[in-house]
Amino acid sequence: MSDTDLPFEGVRVLDLSQGIAGPYCGMHLARNGADVIKLEPVGNGCWSRQLGRSVGDQTAHSLVVHRGKRSLALDLKHPQGLAIAQQMANNSDVILQNYRVGKIDKLGLDYATVARANPSVVYLSITGFGPRGPRADQPATDSVMQAYTGMMSINRDRTGLPQRINMLAIDFATGLYAFQAVSAALYRRAIKGKGKHIRTSLLEAALAFQEAAMMESHLQGGEVEPIGMPVGSFRTADGYMSINARRDPHFKRLCELLGKPEWLEDPRFADARARVEHGEALLAELAPIIESRSSDEWNRLLSGIDVLNAKVHTHHDLFEDEQVMAIDAVHWVEDPTLGRVPMGNIPGQPVPRSGDRLSRSPSVGEHSVEILTSLGLDKPRIDALLDGGVVAQPG
């Protein structure tokens, strides 16, 4: 599939956001054909470039969230830099920003100001806690939101200690919700000719993402119960397994496989409700049995009786997994900075290959001169901006 076959070909996006959520939305727009200009600070660029292990100005996170974009490194604190950004905003179809509440107004890049010159713009504002309320002006990150929105409370270790999911789940979920909202707004504009100001936040996205868990907590009076028993992770002789035998037919087959017919007669385990109430006792009896065999053995035995199970893989395991390879769910590309890296296929989007524009993240300011030239600036002026530190490019 070529760029001209993609749905957002010709759509101009100005990505003023930093971090993960806003840039991830922008990446999806780019992967769908939009021309996304990543406007980032002179120097270190977007702070996604400092998340985790870095090589040059790239990290795993920056590669994921900036793929397919063009980068303009611009100092918005300088009047000339700000004027360039304002010119670009007035001619963009979509603007993405995640400044703290009120900060972008001081730059004249807020929706009200931009919409006066560009009324059909689709403008996305992402904040941490939302545009109003007692926490509206407070900064927020994924870890803050995992705690604040209850995600950590439903992810506890065996001692009951709330745990953070070791990935930026809320940031990425917010980016996906934002992409969905921007896509819908672009369709609305195509049909009705109207722009839109989309306001969302990490808080709202986190609660939407956890809607079923939140409702379950309400229905259970605040006490979060397991979805059934036996369900969970179990140590094996050589690793870990996830096993789900909560339904009565599955539990019956599991008991028969393990040679434990007495469990079926035990009133503590007689039905799904009883097994939840006496879950700890059931797990205590089951755990040493599961630990006696390897993960592969349990996968073969449990799959043979149609009980839900999976070996707990590392990501490295998946790179050589037969099922993953059979559907090309992960493919490898050569990145000029990070080298050979794995990419996950995004549903409904073409698979980029090495060297493809959509497979790589630009360096900070990689396209600065190209973008400024397209805005009508001549070489002497561009050179002056570079010399003055208003604009930057690699090297």
Number of C-alpha atoms within 10 A of each C-alpha: 9 8 17 12 10 17 14 18 17 13 17 21 26 24 28 23 25 23 19 28 29 27 30 27 28 35 26 24 27 27 27 22 22 25 21 27 25 30 25 23 22 19 17 13 22 24 15 22 25 18 15 12 11 15 13 10 21 23 19 18 21 26 24 20 26 33 23 29 28 25 26 28 29 28 22 20 11 13 12 15 17 18 14 16 21 18 14 19 28 19 16 22 22 26 29 24 21 24 18 19 19 12 13 16 13 8 16 16 21 20 22 14 16 21 19 11 13 17 17 20 27 26 26 25 24 25 25 25 22 21 18 9 8 9 12 16 17 12 13 18 14 23 18 16 23 24 14 14 18 16 24 18 16 19 15 14 9 7 6 10 12 17 15 20 15 7 10 16 19 28 24 21 20 27 26 19 18 27 21 14 18 24 18 12 21 22 13 15 17 12 9 9 12 15 20 19 18 16 16 21 21 27 23 19 23 22 17 15 17 16 12 11 16 19 12 16 15 12 11 11 9 11 11 15 12 14 12 18 26 24 19 14 16 20 19 21 15 12 15 18 23 16 21 19 23 22 15 15 11 18 23 17 18 20 16 15 14 12 10 14 14 11 17 16 11 11 12 18 23 15 17 19 14 15 21 21 16 14 19 13 13 17 16 10 11 16 14 14 14 19 18 13 15 17 24 16 12 20 18 12 16 20 13 10 13 14 20 15 21 18 18 15 12 8 9 8 9 14 15 11 12 10 10 13 13 9 9 13 17 18 16 17 17 16 16 13 17 16 11 12 14 15 17 12 15 12 8 7 12 15 19 19 15 15 12 13 17 21 22 25 26 22 23 27 26 18 21 23 22 14 17 18 14 9 12 8 15 12 12 9 12 18 14 12 17 17 11 11 17 21 26 26 19 12 5
